[in-house]
Amino acid sequence: MIFGILAAILAVLIYLPSFWVRCVMSYYGDDRKEIPGTGGELALHLINRFQLEGITVEETDPMRDHFDPSVPAVRLGPENFHGKSLTAVAVATHEVGHAIQFHRREAVFRLRSKYLPLAAGLNRSGIALMWTLPLIGFFLRAPFAIALVVGLSLLLQLAGAMAYLIILPEEWDASFNKALPILIEGEYVEKQNIPAVKRILKAAALTYFAAALANVLNIGRWLLLLRR
């Protein structure tokens, strides 16, 4: 009983950052008359303004805003690509901030190329290993072997979660060293909206951190399942 209560409290605490990110994005997601262009138009304008040759702007799936260095392209979900909201403006500029990092070959951008594939790979490997557990248990029927597989799987997933945290400095730079000065100095948002934009940029910077915590929550689910 106590274990279940503690697990529930831990799950809520772990989920809070992800919930907060979504709430912030949604709260400021309504179109505003004072915003002259869409997030997609602003992204294209900034790419031209900063002469980021070869970088395009594309629409992608909802909630999948990102910068893809392999193309390279700034990709915005429909709500931000077509929207004229504070969220659309801030998220578009945040992703252009990544494009600037990439174009200038800044050292901070290497965090993404080095650790993002690693984080995803570790997490996928850990989950795949966990799914083999019933098969291993059926054939080996050895508690030590099963415990070893479980431990290795959890370590892989935890390592994947921690790898996401390494990317935080890059995300913070894109939001507060790139996007925020651009929006303020270029007067792309009105002064009274700057505090809201700061909150949105913080949420954008913490997206990967929230994903890392979601991975930890996934580990907690596995532990609860195995306890049964």
N, C-alpha and C positions, 0 to 999 in steps of 0.2 A: 504493500500500500504506500509506504513512505517513498519507496523507489519510484513508483508510478507518479506520485505528486511532484517529486524533484525533477523527474524526466519531463513532465508537462511544463513546469516552470522554466526549465532550461530551454525547451523547445520554443516557448513564447519569447524568451529573451533573445534567442538566436534569430528568430523570425522578424523581430522588431525592425532591424535596419532595412531589410528588404521591403517590409510593409511601409516604412517611412519614405523610402525612395519612391515607391509607387504613388503614395498619397501626395507627395510634393509635386511630382510630374502631373498628376491628374488635377490637382487643385489649381494650378496655373496653366492648364491646358485649353482653356476657352479662348476663342479668337477675340482680338481687341481691335477696335476701330482705329486706334492711334498707331497701330503697327502697319506700315505701308506695304510690306511684302511678306511672302511666306518664308519658312525656314529654308526651303530649297533654294529660293531666290537669293536669300542672304548668303548662304554657303557659296553659291556660284559667284556672287559679287565679291566676297572676301578672297576667294581663290584668285580671281582676276586682280584684285587690289594688291595682294601680296605676291603676285606673279608666280603662283605655284604651278608651273608648266607641267602638263601631262596628267594633272589630277582632275577627275571628273566628279560630278554629283549625281547620285542615283537614288531611286526609291527602293526600299527593301521591305521586309515583313514587319508587322507591328511590333514595337518594343525591341527591335533589333538594330537600333542606331549604333553605328560603329564606323571606324575608318579602316579600310582594307588596304594595306600597303602592297599587296601582291598585284593589284590592278594598275595603279592605285586609284582609290575612289572613296569619297565621303558618302556613306549610305545612311539615309534617314527613313524611318518608318513613315507610313502615310500621314499620320497625325502631325508629324513634324515637318515632313516634306511639303505638304499642302497647307499646313496650318499657319495662322497669323497670331499665335499665342506667345506669351512670355516663355513657356516651355520650349516651343518650336525654335524661337530665336536663340535661347541660351544653349540648347542641345546642339543646334546646328553650328554655333560658334565653338562649342567645346570640341566637336568632331573636326572642325577646321583647325583647331589648336593642335590636334594630333597630326593633321596634314602638314602644318608648319614644322612641327618637330621632325617629321619624316623628311620634308624637303630640305631642311637645314642640316640634316644628319646629326641631330643633337644626341648626345650620349644617353639622355634619359629615355629616348624612344627605343633604345635597344632592350630595355627591360621587357617591353611587349613582345618583340620578336624572339627573345630568348626564353622567357618564362611562360607566356600564354599557351603556346603549344605544349610545353612541358606540363603545365597544370592540368590542361584538358586530357592529355595522354595518361597522366598518373591516375586521374579520377576514373577514366574509362577502364583502365586496367584493373583498378581495385574492384570496381563493380562487376566487371566480367569474371574476375576470380571468385567473387562471392557467389555468383550464379552457378559456379561449378561445384559448390559445396555439397548439394544433395548427391551428385554423382560420385564425388570423392568419398562421402560418407557411406554410400551404398557398397562401393567396391573395397574400400580399405577397412571400414568399421574400426578405425583406430582413433580414440579420443585425442591423442597427441597430434596426429596428422591433421585432424579437423581443426584443432585449436591453432595449429601452425598456419593453416590456410586462412583462417579467420583473422589472425593477427597480422599476416602479411597484407591481406586485403584492406584492413582498416588503416594500416600504416601508409599504404599507397594512396588511399582516399584523403587521409589527413595531410600527407605531403602535397597532394594536389591543391587542397584548400590553402595551405600555407604559401604555396607558389603564387596564388592569386594576390596575396597580400603584398608580395614583392613589387607588384605593378602599381601600387598606390602612389608613389612619388611621380610617376609619369602622368597618372590621371589628375593629380593635384596641379601639376604644372600646366596641363592643358586647360584646366578650369580657371585657375587664379593667376597664372603668369602669362597666359595667352588670351583666353576668352574674355575674362573680366576687363582687362585694360582695353581690349579692342572695343567692347561694347560701350564702355564709359567714354573713352577718348573720341570714338567715332560718333558718339551721341546716337547710337542705334536704339537705345532705350531711354525713356524719360527718367529724370532724377528720382522721382518718387517710387519708381519700379526697381531701382538698384538693389534694395534689400531683398526683394523677392527673387531677383535674378541670382543673387549670391546663394540663396537657399537652393535654387534649381541647380546651379553649378556644383554646389557641394554634393547634392544628390547624384549628379552625373559622375562626379569623381569617386563616389563611394559605391557605384554600381558593382564593380568587381569585388569589393570588400563584402557586399551583401551576398554576392554569389558564393564567396568563400565560406561564409557562415551557413549558407544553404547546404553546402557540401558537408559541413560538420553536422548539420541537422540530419542529413541523409545517413551519416555514420551512426547517429543516435537511433534512427529507425532500425538500422540493421541490428544494433545491439538489443533493442527491445524484441525484435523478431527472434533472434537467437536465444534470448532468455526464455521465451515461450517453449 
